[in-house]
Amino acid sequence: MTRLDFTDRVVIVTGAGRGLGRAYAELLAARGAAVVVNDLGGAVDGTPRDEDPAAEAVAAITGAGGRAVASTASVATEEGAEAIVATAISAFGRLDAVVNNAGIYSVRPWLELPASKYQDFLDVHYLGSVRVSRAAWPHLVASGQGRIVNTVSAAMLGVPDMVHYGSAKGAVYGLTRNLAVAGHAHGIRVNAIAPGAGTRMMDEAKDALPPGTAEFMKEHMPPSMVAPVAAYLAHDDCAVTGEVFNVAGGAVSRLVVGSTAGISDPGLTPETVAERLGEILAVDRVEPAELMLPTPAAGA
Ligand SMILES: NC(=O)c1ccc[n+]([C@@H]2O[C@H](COP(=O)([O-])OP(=O)(O)OC[C@H]3O[C@@H](n4cnc5c(N)ncnc54)[C@H](O)[C@@H]3O)[C@@H](O)[C@H]2O)c1
């Protein structure tokens, strides 16, 4: 098959100074994309730090012959999101794809975390993805081949001590599905990755995971093994929208949200639910949820 090339394409990758985002930016640039490497630095839980990983990533990309500029704005504010997109337009004159990857992480029992922290997690993961996507939208429409790649997590499906993080990622799942519908008429495709890779987030997750998992991931599941899926989803040839891919260590699968065949009983009572719970929950005939794409207006 033809090599998927990004010549003449401009891509923003948020949180691209390190970890997964950096691997995405490096692969995209190696394939010819001009890349905005966005990263405000900061500790894994979002605490500010005096670091500039975006500049380091840009130096590595340009040193290897690629095209990239750094942006240290935060995805978590409207001004930051607008500045990130403005960087793409002023440096490269267009914008074709956005990879919403920036993220913060911590493991804490839910009642121990102050309510303000829930806001921080929403601001970076959910509202960060909303804000950058909104600022980018007119340019993605103009591209005619706009692509958005969001980042969710297996944590949105329910894991110990990650209510703040997992529920913010769940919001990004809903954003992905609904932006896929909103983008359909403009040729914009919106998908998400639920990644697994041995980044600094795994150092933080170590005690919450089964023994040895974080160490195994650091050794055998580098971010570079997730990057090919991000590149495919950011490419003109991406053939899907509204999908979520689990990606780790070379394994790629579709995450399906679906409905069971269930039961239908016009005389439904609470006792029916109790008695037929097994049938309601049975997963032998699950239908994946479909996107409700807008129907063209009559005569259109
Ligand atoms: N590593 C995994 O196995 C894993 C699993 C599930 C989901 N994820 C998600 O993948 C994404 C990348 O994570 P990673 O593992 O590479 O972690 P990482 O900490 O190495 O990278 C995240 C980057 O985002 C940047 N960032 C944080 N807040 C920002 C903001 N407001 N504006 C701009 N940049 C900001 C950080 O400075 C950091 O460089 C995150 O969204 C994370 O939640 C990772």
The ligand as a Gaussian input file, in Angstrom:
#p B3LYP/6-31G(d) Opt

LIG

0 1
 N        0.668000       6.360000      29.336000
 C       -0.452000       5.635000      29.340000
 O       -0.432000       4.385000      29.433000
 C       -1.766000       6.319000      29.196000
 C       -2.931000       5.555000      29.412000
 C       -4.162000       6.137000      29.206000
 C       -4.247000       7.463000      28.789000
 N       -3.105000       8.192000      28.646000
 C       -3.254000       9.581000      28.185000
 O       -2.325000       9.838000      27.158000
 C       -1.961000      11.230000      27.154000
 C       -0.457000      11.384000      27.184000
 O        0.018000      10.876000      28.423000
 P        1.526000      10.409000      28.680000
 O        1.451000       9.057000      29.266000
 O        2.360000      10.645000      27.474000
 O        1.916000      11.403000      29.870000
 P        3.077000      12.516000      30.015000
 O        2.906000      13.094000      31.368000
 O        4.381000      11.919000      29.646000
 O        2.699000      13.593000      28.895000
 C        1.620000      14.475000      29.031000
 C        2.097000      15.847000      28.615000
 O        1.006000      16.780000      28.663000
 C        1.519000      18.031000      29.110000
 N        0.447000      18.850000      29.654000
 C       -0.213000      18.693000      30.817000
 N       -1.114000      19.668000      30.993000
 C       -1.017000      20.484000      29.902000
 C       -1.692000      21.663000      29.501000
 N       -2.633000      22.217000      30.285000
 N       -1.356000      22.248000      28.324000
 C       -0.392000      21.699000      27.532000
 N        0.297000      20.566000      27.885000
 C       -0.017000      19.969000      29.049000
 C        2.545000      17.648000      30.169000
 O        3.486000      18.688000      30.405000
 C        3.176000      16.394000      29.556000
 O        4.362000      16.687000      28.838000
 C       -2.697000      11.845000      28.339000
 O       -3.904000      12.418000      27.906000
 C       -2.976000      10.648000      29.223000
 O       -4.074000      10.883000      30.092000
 C       -1.868000       7.659000      28.830000

